[in-house]
Amino acid sequence: MRQSDFFLPTLKENAAEAQIPSHQLMLRSGLARQLAAGVFSFLPMGYKVIKKIIEILREEMDAIGGQEFLLPALNPIEIWEQTGRVEAMGDVLFHIKNREGLVLAPTHEEIIAFHAKQHIKSYRDMPQIWYQIQTKFRNEARPKSGVLRGRQFTMKDAYSLDTTWEGLDAAYEKHYQAYCKTFERCGISFFVVGASSGAMGGRQSQEFMVESDSGEDTCAIASGYSANIEVATSAVLPVGRIDSNDPIEKFATPNAKTIDDLIEQFGIPEERCAKSVVYIADDKPILIFMRGNDELNESKLQGILGTGNLRPAVAEELIEFTGADHGSIGPINLKSDIRIISDLLLKDANGLVSGANEDGFHLKNIDFTRDCPHIKEFYDLRTVRNGEPSIVNGEPLRIVKAIELGHIFKLGTKYSEALDAKFLDSEGKEHPIIMGSYGIGVERIMACYIEQNHDDKGIIWKKPLTPFDVHLLAINPAKFPEVAQACETLYNELSDAGYEVLYDDRDETAGVKFNDADLIGLPTQVIVGAKNLKDGNIEVKYRESGERKVIPLSSLKDELN
């Protein structure tokens, strides 16, 4: 492709709205342009990369027996209502003003189950792997970070249909391996974490992550262990018991509203402080009892309660249900009979200090075993912290930012039961189809590659994602006809040899061409200038290493090979 004919609008400066490297470089190098918040147009160079990613995805999905579909982005809302996800997704689901009640699909579990109900009748019809590479729509409240959080994006979404749980396990493993191969082929360093299934439901899910300061996910990682912060656990020791059988004692704490206040004003050891928080879940109050300064993990709480419809209680509700405001709530002498759950670290602990359910007062010497027999539910409710020991080998956990590349789910029968997608077994008995769901964000692969492969000059492309193999630079071709002629010959010869060549034949200065070449970042730059050409030589520059070589023109093909 001649660069004078190629639409490649590069920018010298970063756009004001671009805050992370991939967003900045996708705009500057002419890969994409932003049309609206979370909505991007991909220009010819960017779309070449997209197509290469899609081809890798297609090859790896076909290799595990996937069959490619193209499902509509417009879905009847009543199908989504049957699974309850209209409410679960809330405002993220795009609703369209139309006569038929259509919505824009953010994913396609419901539609796969709908078609499975129509055509899958017997155990002989399975297993199946159906996939598509298609546009998705999600009405993100705060789209940001370029294509990493967009309202319109391309997803490779796949779905497995099986008769047994063992069949689901096998399909899940096939997708796991296919995803690893995909990201390895794309040249991306990644790790895999256990994750929350969230609104998708199901009994197991894993995310494929790229460590990056630009990420919106948080993960806990150590050798042999990795998990999304939403589900991560650690081997931090329980509070346990101390040698004390002192009775409960109420004491005044008029100026102690926080755990730190109790520690500072009364010298109470932090590990003996406990706090209570109240949430409203499906319109019912629930008190959560936790170790002092631990942070409640709402994702874990949602999983335990089985609902995403929860929120912290407001001051009026706190007084109504407990008798006290923030900072004075505890598990004893509550004003009303509400459900209480506790973090596992407090199980059987004693010598604790917590609120007295009376403003300005706390209780000390609380013994869980003696004083709180009404608390019978203990769960892992806390968010792990940096440096806590791993549950695998005790190694300190690192809490890192990460970008999600892909997510795989063992859905089970949630969608097939809701949409009545069933099959007959060998004995003629009816069962719901057992499903899995597997997604990869296509644009996210491009963004993550750029996040990991750039420097202060621009992108560093490598095979197989590079949009072109060679950047042929003609230096002052208008002034030196021999340069133009040599480049024409090289362009034709390299193209005939199977190389994808971007030929910079523009009437621009050498400085502009060199800067654009480094910004665009093709793996190999072939630089043809009059000075070298006079001696029968050309210059080759390798973008990744910065190495430059002056070689005979006749040996270029050997050098490239």
C-alpha positions as CSV (number, residue, x, y, z in Angstrom):
1,M,0.0,0.0,0.0
2,R,1.3,3.4,-1.0
3,Q,1.1,5.7,2.0
4,S,0.1,8.6,-0.3
5,D,-3.0,6.7,-1.1
6,F,-3.6,5.2,2.4
7,F,-5.9,7.0,4.8
8,L,-3.6,7.2,7.8
9,P,-4.1,10.4,9.8
10,T,-1.3,10.5,12.4
11,L,-1.2,13.1,15.2
12,K,1.8,14.7,16.8
13,E,0.3,15.2,20.2
14,N,-1.9,13.1,22.5
15,A,-5.6,13.9,22.5
16,A,-6.9,15.6,25.7
17,E,-9.4,12.8,26.3
18,A,-6.8,10.0,26.0
19,Q,-5.4,9.1,29.4
20,I,-3.8,5.6,28.9
21,P,-1.1,4.5,26.5
22,S,-3.3,2.3,24.3
23,H,-5.9,5.0,23.8
24,Q,-3.3,7.7,23.1
25,L,-1.4,5.6,20.6
26,M,-4.5,4.3,18.8
27,L,-5.5,7.9,18.1
28,R,-2.1,9.2,17.4
29,S,-1.1,6.4,15.0
30,G,-4.3,6.6,13.0
31,L,-5.8,3.3,14.1
32,A,-9.1,4.7,15.4
33,R,-11.1,7.8,16.0
34,Q,-13.7,8.5,18.7
35,L,-17.2,9.3,17.5
36,A,-18.9,9.6,20.9
37,A,-18.3,8.5,24.5
38,G,-17.5,4.8,24.3
39,V,-18.0,4.7,20.6
40,F,-15.1,4.3,18.1
41,S,-14.6,4.2,14.4
42,F,-11.7,2.0,13.3
43,L,-9.7,3.4,10.4
44,P,-8.0,1.2,7.7
45,M,-4.8,0.5,9.7
46,G,-6.8,-0.3,12.8
47,Y,-9.2,-2.5,11.0
48,K,-6.4,-4.5,9.5
49,V,-5.3,-5.4,13.0
50,I,-8.9,-6.2,14.0
51,K,-9.2,-8.6,11.1
52,K,-6.0,-10.4,12.0
53,I,-7.2,-10.8,15.6
54,I,-10.5,-12.2,14.4
55,E,-8.8,-14.7,12.1
56,I,-6.7,-16.0,15.0
57,L,-9.9,-16.3,17.1
58,R,-11.7,-18.1,14.3
59,E,-8.9,-20.5,13.8
60,E,-8.7,-21.4,17.5
61,M,-12.5,-21.8,17.9
62,D,-12.7,-23.9,14.8
63,A,-9.9,-26.1,16.1
64,I,-12.0,-27.1,19.2
65,G,-15.1,-27.9,17.0
66,G,-16.8,-24.5,17.2
67,Q,-19.4,-23.7,14.6
68,E,-19.7,-20.0,13.6
69,F,-23.0,-18.2,13.8
70,L,-24.1,-14.6,13.2
71,L,-26.8,-13.7,15.7
72,P,-28.9,-10.5,15.6
73,A,-27.9,-7.6,17.8
74,L,-31.7,-6.7,18.0
75,N,-33.4,-9.1,20.5
76,P,-37.0,-9.3,21.7
77,I,-37.1,-8.1,25.3
78,E,-39.5,-10.8,26.4
79,I,-36.7,-13.4,25.9
80,W,-34.5,-11.5,28.2
81,E,-37.3,-11.0,30.7
82,Q,-37.6,-14.8,31.0
83,T,-34.2,-15.0,32.6
84,G,-34.5,-12.0,34.8
85,R,-31.6,-10.2,33.2
86,V,-33.5,-7.1,32.2
87,E,-33.6,-6.2,35.9
88,A,-30.2,-7.6,36.7
89,M,-28.5,-5.6,33.9
90,G,-30.4,-2.4,34.7
91,D,-29.4,0.6,32.7
92,V,-26.5,-1.2,31.0
93,L,-29.1,-2.9,28.7
94,F,-29.9,-0.6,25.7
95,H,-33.6,-0.2,25.3
96,I,-34.9,0.9,21.9
97,K,-38.0,2.9,21.3
98,N,-39.9,0.7,18.9
99,R,-43.2,-1.1,18.4
100,E,-41.9,-4.6,19.0
101,G,-40.1,-4.1,22.3
102,L,-36.5,-4.8,21.1
103,V,-33.3,-4.4,23.0
104,L,-29.7,-4.2,21.8
105,A,-27.9,-7.4,22.9
106,P,-24.9,-7.0,25.3
107,T,-24.3,-10.8,25.0
108,H,-26.3,-13.8,23.6
109,E,-26.9,-16.5,26.3
110,E,-30.6,-16.1,26.0
111,I,-30.7,-16.3,22.2
112,I,-28.5,-19.4,22.2
113,A,-30.9,-21.1,24.6
114,F,-33.8,-19.9,22.5
115,H,-32.4,-21.6,19.4
116,A,-31.4,-24.7,21.3
117,K,-35.0,-25.1,22.5
118,Q,-36.1,-25.0,18.9
119,H,-33.7,-27.6,17.6
120,I,-31.9,-29.6,20.3
121,K,-34.3,-32.4,21.2
122,S,-32.1,-35.4,22.1
123,Y,-28.9,-36.3,23.8
124,R,-27.7,-37.4,20.4
125,D,-27.8,-33.7,19.3
126,M,-25.0,-32.8,21.7
127,P,-22.3,-31.8,22.5
128,Q,-22.3,-28.5,20.6
129,I,-20.0,-25.5,20.5
130,W,-21.6,-22.4,18.9
131,Y,-19.8,-19.1,18.5
132,Q,-19.9,-15.8,16.8
133,I,-17.8,-12.7,16.3
134,Q,-20.2,-9.8,16.5
135,T,-20.9,-6.3,17.7
136,K,-22.2,-5.9,21.3
137,F,-23.8,-3.0,23.0
138,R,-23.7,-2.0,26.6
139,N,-24.8,1.3,28.0
140,E,-21.8,2.0,30.2
141,A,-22.5,4.8,32.6
142,R,-18.9,6.1,32.5
143,P,-17.2,4.9,29.3
144,K,-13.5,5.5,29.6
145,S,-10.0,4.1,28.9
146,G,-10.5,4.2,25.1
147,V,-11.8,0.8,23.8
148,L,-11.4,-0.9,27.2
149,R,-14.8,0.4,28.4
150,G,-17.0,1.1,25.4
151,R,-20.6,1.2,24.6
152,Q,-20.2,-0.6,21.3
153,F,-17.5,-3.3,20.8
154,T,-16.8,-6.6,19.0
155,M,-16.9,-9.8,21.0
156,K,-16.1,-13.4,20.2
157,D,-18.7,-15.1,22.3
158,A,-19.0,-18.9,22.4
159,Y,-21.5,-21.2,24.0
160,S,-21.3,-24.9,24.8
161,L,-24.3,-27.2,25.0
162,D,-23.9,-30.5,26.9
163,T,-25.9,-33.4,28.4
164,T,-23.8,-33.9,31.5
165,W,-21.7,-31.8,33.9
166,E,-18.7,-33.8,32.9
167,G,-19.4,-32.7,29.3
168,L,-19.5,-29.1,30.5
169,D,-16.1,-29.6,32.3
170,A,-14.6,-30.9,29.0
171,A,-16.0,-28.0,26.9
172,Y,-14.8,-25.5,29.6
173,E,-11.3,-27.0,29.4
174,K,-11.3,-26.8,25.6
175,H,-12.1,-23.1,25.7
176,Y,-9.5,-22.5,28.5
177,Q,-6.8,-24.0,26.3
178,A,-8.1,-22.2,23.2
179,Y,-7.9,-18.9,25.0
180,C,-4.4,-19.5,26.2
181,K,-3.3,-20.3,22.6
182,T,-5.1,-17.2,21.3
183,F,-3.4,-14.8,23.6
184,E,0.0,-16.6,23.2
185,R,-0.3,-16.3,19.4
186,C,-1.2,-12.6,19.8
187,G,2.0,-12.1,21.8
188,I,0.3,-11.0,25.0
189,S,1.5,-11.8,28.5
190,F,-1.5,-12.8,30.6
191,F,-2.5,-14.6,33.8
192,V,-5.7,-16.4,34.7
193,V,-7.8,-15.7,37.8
194,G,-10.8,-17.1,39.6
195,A,-13.6,-14.7,39.2
196,S,-17.1,-13.8,40.3
197,S,-19.9,-14.9,37.8
198,G,-21.9,-11.8,38.7
199,A,-25.1,-11.3,36.7
200,M,-24.1,-14.2,34.4
201,G,-24.7,-16.8,37.1
202,G,-23.2,-20.2,37.1
203,R,-21.0,-22.3,39.3
204,Q,-17.5,-21.4,38.1
205,S,-15.8,-18.7,36.1
206,Q,-12.2,-17.5,35.3
207,E,-10.9,-14.3,33.8
208,F,-7.8,-13.9,31.5
209,M,-6.0,-10.8,32.7
210,V,-3.2,-8.5,31.7
211,E,-1.4,-6.7,34.5
212,S,-1.5,-3.0,33.7
213,D,-1.7,0.3,35.6
214,S,-4.4,1.1,33.0
215,G,-6.7,-1.7,34.2
216,E,-10.0,-1.3,35.9
217,D,-10.0,-4.7,37.5
218,T,-8.0,-5.5,40.7
219,C,-6.4,-8.9,41.3
220,A,-4.5,-10.6,44.0
221,I,-1.6,-12.6,42.7
222,A,1.3,-14.7,43.9
223,S,3.2,-17.8,42.6
224,G,0.6,-20.5,42.3
225,Y,-2.3,-18.3,43.1
226,S,-4.3,-15.6,41.3
227,A,-7.9,-14.3,41.7
228,N,-10.0,-11.3,41.0
229,I,-10.2,-9.2,44.2
230,E,-14.0,-9.9,44.0
231,V,-13.3,-13.5,45.1
232,A,-9.8,-13.5,46.4
233,T,-9.0,-15.0,49.8
234,S,-5.8,-15.1,51.9
235,A,-4.3,-17.2,54.7
236,V,-4.5,-14.3,57.2
237,L,-5.1,-15.8,60.7
238,P,-8.4,-15.7,62.5
239,V,-8.8,-13.3,65.4
240,G,-9.0,-16.3,67.8
241,R,-9.3,-16.3,71.6
242,I,-7.4,-14.7,74.4
243,D,-7.2,-15.8,78.0
244,S,-10.1,-13.8,79.3
245,N,-13.6,-14.5,80.6
246,D,-14.5,-11.0,81.7
247,P,-18.2,-10.0,81.4
248,I,-19.5,-7.6,78.9
249,E,-19.0,-4.0,79.9
250,K,-20.6,-0.9,78.4
251,F,-18.5,2.2,78.2
252,A,-18.9,5.7,76.9
253,T,-17.3,6.6,73.5
254,P,-18.8,10.0,72.6
255,N,-16.1,11.0,70.3
256,A,-15.2,7.6,68.8
257,K,-17.0,7.1,65.4
258,T,-14.4,4.9,63.7
259,I,-12.2,1.9,64.5
260,D,-9.2,4.2,64.4
261,D,-10.8,6.5,67.0
262,L,-11.3,3.5,69.3
263,I,-7.6,2.5,68.9
264,E,-6.3,6.0,69.4
265,Q,-8.6,7.1,72.3
266,F,-8.8,3.9,74.3
267,G,-5.7,1.9,73.4
268,I,-7.8,-1.1,72.1
269,P,-5.7,-3.5,70.0
270,E,-6.9,-3.3,66.4
271,E,-7.4,-7.0,66.1
272,R,-9.9,-6.9,69.0
273,C,-12.0,-4.2,67.4
274,A,-15.1,-5.3,65.4
275,K,-17.5,-3.3,63.3
276,S,-21.0,-3.7,62.1
277,V,-22.4,-2.5,58.8
278,V,-26.0,-2.7,57.7
279,Y,-27.2,-3.4,54.2
280,I,-30.6,-3.5,52.6
281,A,-30.9,-6.6,50.4
282,D,-34.1,-7.1,48.4
283,D,-35.7,-4.6,50.8
284,K,-34.7,-6.5,53.9
285,P,-32.1,-5.4,56.4
286,I,-29.0,-7.5,57.2
287,L,-26.2,-6.7,59.6
288,I,-22.7,-7.7,58.7
289,F,-20.2,-8.1,61.5
290,M,-16.5,-7.8,60.5
291,R,-13.0,-7.3,61.9
292,G,-12.1,-3.7,62.6
293,N,-10.6,-2.1,59.5
294,D,-11.4,-4.9,57.0
295,E,-13.3,-3.8,53.9
296,L,-16.5,-5.5,53.1
297,N,-16.4,-7.2,49.7
298,E,-19.7,-6.5,48.0
299,S,-19.2,-9.1,45.3
300,K,-18.7,-11.8,47.9
301,L,-21.8,-10.5,49.8
302,Q,-23.9,-10.6,46.6
303,G,-22.8,-14.2,46.0
304,I,-23.7,-15.2,49.6
305,L,-27.1,-13.5,49.5
306,G,-27.9,-14.5,45.9
307,T,-28.9,-11.0,44.8
308,G,-27.3,-8.0,43.3
309,N,-30.1,-5.8,44.7
310,L,-28.4,-4.4,47.8
311,R,-27.2,-1.1,49.1
312,P,-25.8,0.3,52.4
313,A,-28.5,1.4,54.8
314,V,-29.0,5.1,55.4
315,A,-28.9,6.8,58.8
316,E,-32.7,6.7,59.3
317,E,-32.8,3.0,58.6
318,L,-29.8,2.3,60.9
319,I,-31.7,3.9,63.8
320,E,-34.9,2.1,62.9
321,F,-33.3,-1.4,62.8
322,T,-30.4,-1.1,65.3
323,G,-31.2,1.8,67.6
324,A,-28.0,3.7,66.8
325,D,-26.3,5.6,64.0
326,H,-23.0,4.8,62.2
327,G,-20.1,4.0,64.6
328,S,-22.2,2.6,67.5
329,I,-23.8,-0.5,66.0
330,G,-23.0,-4.0,67.2
331,P,-24.4,-7.5,67.3
332,I,-25.9,-7.4,70.8
333,N,-29.2,-5.6,72.0
334,L,-30.4,-4.8,68.5
335,K,-33.6,-2.8,68.3
336,S,-35.1,-5.3,65.9
337,D,-34.7,-8.9,65.0
338,I,-32.7,-8.8,61.8
339,R,-30.5,-11.3,60.1
340,I,-26.8,-11.2,61.1
341,I,-23.9,-12.7,59.3
342,S,-20.2,-12.5,60.3
343,D,-16.9,-12.8,58.7
344,L,-15.1,-16.1,59.2
345,L,-12.1,-14.4,61.0
346,L,-14.4,-13.6,63.9
347,K,-15.7,-17.1,64.5
348,D,-15.3,-18.1,68.2
349,A,-13.3,-14.9,69.0
350,N,-13.5,-13.2,72.4
351,G,-12.3,-10.0,74.0
352,L,-14.0,-8.0,71.2
353,V,-15.1,-4.4,71.3
354,S,-18.1,-3.3,69.2
355,G,-21.0,-0.8,69.2
356,A,-23.7,-1.0,71.9
357,N,-26.5,0.0,69.6
358,E,-26.7,3.2,71.5
359,D,-25.2,6.4,70.2
360,G,-21.9,7.2,72.0
361,F,-21.5,3.8,73.6
362,H,-19.6,0.6,72.9
363,L,-19.4,-2.9,74.5
364,K,-16.1,-4.6,75.4
365,N,-15.3,-8.2,76.4
366,I,-17.7,-9.6,73.8
367,D,-17.3,-13.4,73.5
368,F,-18.8,-14.7,70.3
369,T,-19.3,-18.2,71.7
370,R,-20.8,-17.0,75.0
371,D,-22.7,-13.8,74.0
372,C,-23.7,-14.2,70.3
373,P,-25.2,-17.7,69.9
374,H,-27.8,-16.0,67.6
375,I,-25.0,-15.5,65.0
376,K,-24.9,-18.8,63.1
377,E,-23.7,-17.7,59.6
378,F,-20.0,-17.2,59.0
379,Y,-18.6,-16.4,55.6
380,D,-15.5,-15.0,53.9
381,L,-16.7,-11.4,53.5
382,R,-13.6,-9.3,53.4
383,T,-11.4,-7.8,50.7
384,V,-7.8,-9.2,50.8
385,R,-5.0,-6.7,51.3
386,N,-1.5,-6.3,49.8
387,G,1.1,-8.5,51.5
388,E,-1.3,-11.0,53.1
389,P,-0.1,-14.6,52.8
390,S,-1.3,-16.7,49.9
391,I,-3.5,-19.7,50.7
392,V,-1.3,-21.8,48.4
393,N,2.2,-21.3,49.9
394,G,2.1,-18.3,52.3
395,E,3.9,-16.0,49.8
396,P,2.8,-12.4,50.1
397,L,0.0,-11.4,47.8
398,R,0.5,-8.6,45.3
399,I,-2.6,-6.5,44.7
400,V,-2.4,-5.3,41.1
401,K,-4.4,-3.5,38.5
402,A,-5.4,-5.6,35.5
403,I,-7.3,-5.5,32.2
404,E,-9.7,-8.3,31.5
405,L,-9.1,-9.9,28.1
406,G,-11.6,-12.8,28.3
407,H,-14.0,-14.5,30.7
408,I,-15.2,-18.1,30.7
409,F,-18.3,-19.4,32.6
410,K,-19.8,-22.7,33.6
411,L,-23.4,-21.5,33.3
412,G,-25.1,-24.8,34.1
413,T,-28.9,-24.8,33.6
414,K,-29.8,-21.2,34.5
415,Y,-30.7,-20.2,31.0
416,S,-31.9,-23.5,29.6
417,E,-34.4,-23.8,32.6
418,A,-35.6,-20.2,32.2
419,L,-36.2,-20.7,28.4
420,D,-37.3,-24.3,28.7
421,A,-34.4,-25.6,26.5
422,K,-34.5,-29.4,27.3
423,F,-33.5,-32.7,25.8
424,L,-34.4,-36.3,26.2
425,D,-31.8,-38.7,27.5
426,S,-31.3,-42.3,26.4
427,E,-34.2,-43.4,28.6
428,G,-36.6,-40.8,27.4
429,K,-36.3,-38.6,30.5
430,E,-36.3,-34.8,30.1
431,H,-33.5,-32.6,31.3
432,P,-32.3,-29.0,30.9
433,I,-29.4,-28.5,28.6
434,I,-26.2,-27.8,30.5
435,M,-24.5,-24.6,29.1
436,G,-21.2,-22.8,29.2
437,S,-20.4,-19.3,28.0
438,Y,-17.0,-18.0,26.8
439,G,-16.2,-14.4,25.8
440,I,-13.2,-12.4,24.4
441,G,-13.2,-8.7,23.6
442,V,-11.6,-8.2,20.2
443,E,-10.6,-4.5,20.7
444,R,-9.3,-5.4,24.1
445,I,-6.7,-7.7,22.5
446,M,-5.5,-4.8,20.4
447,A,-5.4,-2.4,23.4
448,C,-3.7,-4.9,25.7
449,Y,-1.1,-5.6,23.0
450,I,-0.3,-1.9,22.7
451,E,-0.2,-1.5,26.5
452,Q,2.5,-4.1,26.5
453,N,4.3,-3.2,23.3
454,H,5.1,0.5,23.1
455,D,7.8,3.0,24.0
456,D,8.0,6.8,24.1
457,K,8.1,6.9,20.3
458,G,5.0,4.8,19.5
459,I,3.7,1.3,19.0
460,I,6.0,-1.7,18.5
461,W,4.2,-4.2,16.3
462,K,5.2,-7.8,15.9
463,K,3.8,-10.7,13.9
464,P,1.1,-11.9,13.7
465,L,-0.8,-8.7,14.6
466,T,1.3,-6.2,12.7
467,P,-0.8,-4.5,10.1
468,F,2.2,-4.5,7.6
469,D,5.4,-6.4,7.7
470,V,7.7,-3.7,6.2
471,H,7.7,0.1,6.2
472,L,9.5,1.2,3.1
473,L,10.7,4.8,3.4
474,A,11.8,6.8,0.4
475,I,13.9,9.8,1.5
476,N,13.5,12.8,-0.8
477,P,12.2,10.9,-3.8
478,A,11.2,14.0,-5.6
479,K,14.7,15.4,-5.5
480,F,16.4,12.0,-6.2
481,P,14.7,10.0,-9.0
482,E,17.1,7.1,-8.4
483,V,15.6,6.8,-4.8
484,A,12.0,6.7,-6.3
485,Q,13.0,4.1,-8.9
486,A,14.8,1.9,-6.3
487,C,11.7,2.1,-4.0
488,E,9.3,1.2,-6.8
489,T,11.4,-1.9,-7.6
490,L,11.7,-2.9,-3.9
491,Y,7.9,-2.3,-3.4
492,N,7.0,-4.6,-6.2
493,E,9.6,-7.3,-5.4
494,L,8.7,-7.5,-1.7
495,S,4.9,-7.5,-2.4
496,D,5.4,-10.3,-4.9
497,A,7.5,-12.2,-2.3
498,G,4.4,-12.2,0.0
499,Y,5.4,-9.3,2.3
500,E,2.8,-6.7,3.3
501,V,4.5,-3.4,2.6
502,L,3.5,0.1,3.5
503,Y,5.4,2.3,1.1
504,D,6.0,5.9,2.3
505,D,6.2,7.7,-1.0
506,R,4.9,11.0,0.4
507,D,6.5,14.3,-0.3
508,E,7.5,14.8,3.3
509,T,10.8,15.5,5.1
510,A,12.9,12.7,6.4
511,G,12.2,13.8,10.0
512,V,8.4,13.5,9.5
513,K,8.8,10.1,7.9
514,F,11.0,8.8,10.6
515,N,8.8,10.0,13.4
516,D,5.7,8.6,11.7
517,A,7.4,5.3,11.1
518,D,8.3,4.9,14.8
519,L,4.8,6.0,15.9
520,I,3.1,3.5,13.6
521,G,5.6,0.9,14.7
522,L,5.9,-1.6,11.9
523,P,8.5,-4.3,12.7
524,T,11.0,-3.5,10.0
525,Q,11.8,-0.1,8.4
526,V,13.7,-0.2,5.0
527,I,15.1,3.2,4.5
528,V,16.3,4.2,0.9
529,G,18.3,7.4,0.7
530,A,20.6,8.8,-2.0
531,K,23.8,8.7,0.0
532,N,23.6,4.9,0.7
533,L,22.1,4.1,-2.6
534,K,25.1,5.6,-4.4
535,D,27.2,2.8,-2.9
536,G,24.5,0.2,-3.7
537,N,23.3,0.1,-0.1
538,I,20.1,0.7,1.9
539,E,19.4,1.0,5.6
540,V,17.3,-1.5,7.7
541,K,16.0,-0.5,11.1
542,Y,14.3,-3.0,13.5
543,R,11.6,-1.2,15.5
544,E,11.7,-3.3,18.6
545,S,15.4,-3.2,19.3
546,G,16.2,0.0,17.5
547,E,19.1,-1.8,15.7
548,R,20.1,-0.2,12.4
549,K,22.1,-1.9,9.6
550,V,23.4,-0.6,6.3
551,I,23.3,-3.6,3.9
552,P,23.7,-4.1,0.1
553,L,20.4,-3.5,-1.7
554,S,20.8,-7.0,-3.3
555,S,20.8,-8.8,0.1
556,L,17.5,-7.2,1.5
557,K,15.4,-10.4,1.0
558,D,18.0,-12.5,2.7
559,E,18.0,-10.0,5.6
560,L,14.3,-10.0,5.9
561,N,14.1,-13.8,5.8
